[in-house]
Amino acid sequence: MSIFIACYLYYANLARQKFIDEVFINKSHPPLFRPIPITKKEAETQESEENMNKAEILLKIEALLKQLGENVQKKYSGLKSKKRSELLSILKDIKYIFNSDNGVDNDSCLESSGA
């Protein structure tokens, strides 16, 4: 089994357990619940970074940082104390680093995958 699949399965199991704990044990709503979009325009609006709340931006940044080296992760510590506008700027920086590390010149693959 590939190391990437093993990491994916590990994080998927953690997320599933956290979701189960929050929804069924703590009786709260899922942390990033959003309605299912009906139209393509609604889907594009939901995926737009400008329309994301602070928690969603943090989640997206953390997902990208996990795939980058420790030096980059250390550079972007203390994210939870940042303002939403600062987080949007950091997200753009991290996406640029991520794309340049992977040999991608634009954001198209990240935008289309919702990452």
C-alpha positions in Angstrom: 0.0 0.0 0.0 1.3 3.4 -0.9 2.4 5.8 1.9 -0.1 8.4 0.5 -3.0 6.0 0.8 -1.9 5.1 4.3 -1.8 8.7 5.3 -5.1 9.4 3.7 -6.7 6.5 5.5 -5.2 7.6 8.8 -6.6 11.2 8.5 -9.9 10.0 7.1 -10.3 7.7 10.2 -9.4 10.6 12.5 -11.9 12.9 10.8 -14.6 10.2 10.9 -14.1 9.7 14.6 -14.1 13.4 15.3 -17.4 13.8 13.3 -19.0 10.9 15.2 -17.9 12.4 18.6 -19.2 15.8 17.7 -22.6 14.8 16.2 -23.6 11.8 18.2 -21.9 12.1 21.5 -21.7 15.9 22.0 -25.0 16.3 20.1 -23.8 19.3 18.2 -23.9 20.2 14.5 -21.0 19.3 12.2 -18.3 22.1 12.4 -18.4 22.9 8.7 -21.9 22.1 7.7 -23.1 23.6 4.4 -26.2 22.9 2.4 -25.8 20.9 -0.8 -25.7 23.3 -3.8 -28.5 22.9 -6.3 -27.1 25.0 -9.2 -23.6 25.3 -10.6 -23.7 29.0 -9.5 -24.4 28.0 -5.9 -21.6 25.5 -6.0 -19.1 28.1 -7.3 -20.2 30.6 -4.7 -19.7 28.0 -1.9 -16.2 27.1 -3.2 -15.1 30.7 -3.5 -12.5 31.6 -1.0 -14.0 35.0 -0.5 -17.2 33.4 0.8 -15.5 31.1 3.2 -15.6 31.7 7.0 -12.5 31.7 9.1 -12.8 28.0 10.1 -13.1 26.9 6.5 -10.0 29.0 5.5 -8.1 27.5 8.4 -9.1 24.0 7.4 -8.0 24.6 3.8 -4.6 26.1 4.9 -4.0 23.2 7.3 -4.7 20.6 4.6 -2.2 22.3 2.3 0.4 22.7 5.0 0.3 19.0 5.8 1.5 18.3 2.3 4.4 20.8 2.5 7.7 20.5 4.4 8.3 21.3 8.1 10.0 24.6 7.3 6.9 25.9 5.6 4.7 24.6 8.5 6.9 26.4 11.1 6.7 29.6 9.1 2.9 29.6 9.4 2.3 28.8 13.0 -0.2 30.6 15.2 -2.9 30.7 12.4 -5.9 30.6 14.7 -5.1 34.0 16.1 -5.0 35.7 12.7 -7.9 37.7 11.2 -9.9 36.4 8.3 -8.3 38.8 5.8 -4.8 37.8 6.9 -5.8 34.1 6.5 -7.0 34.7 3.0 -3.6 36.3 2.2 -1.8 33.4 3.8 -3.9 30.9 1.9 -2.9 32.5 -1.4 0.8 32.4 -0.4 0.6 28.7 0.6 -1.3 27.8 -2.6 1.5 29.5 -4.6 4.2 27.5 -2.6 2.2 24.3 -3.0 1.8 24.8 -6.8 5.4 25.7 -7.3 6.6 22.7 -5.3 4.3 20.5 -7.5 5.2 22.1 -10.8 1.8 23.7 -11.3 1.6 27.2 -12.6 -2.0 28.0 -11.8 -4.7 27.3 -9.2 -6.9 25.4 -11.5 -6.3 22.0 -10.0 -6.8 23.2 -6.4 -10.0 25.1 -7.3 -11.5 22.3 -9.2 -10.8 19.8 -6.5 -12.1 22.1 -3.7 -8.8 21.8 -1.8 
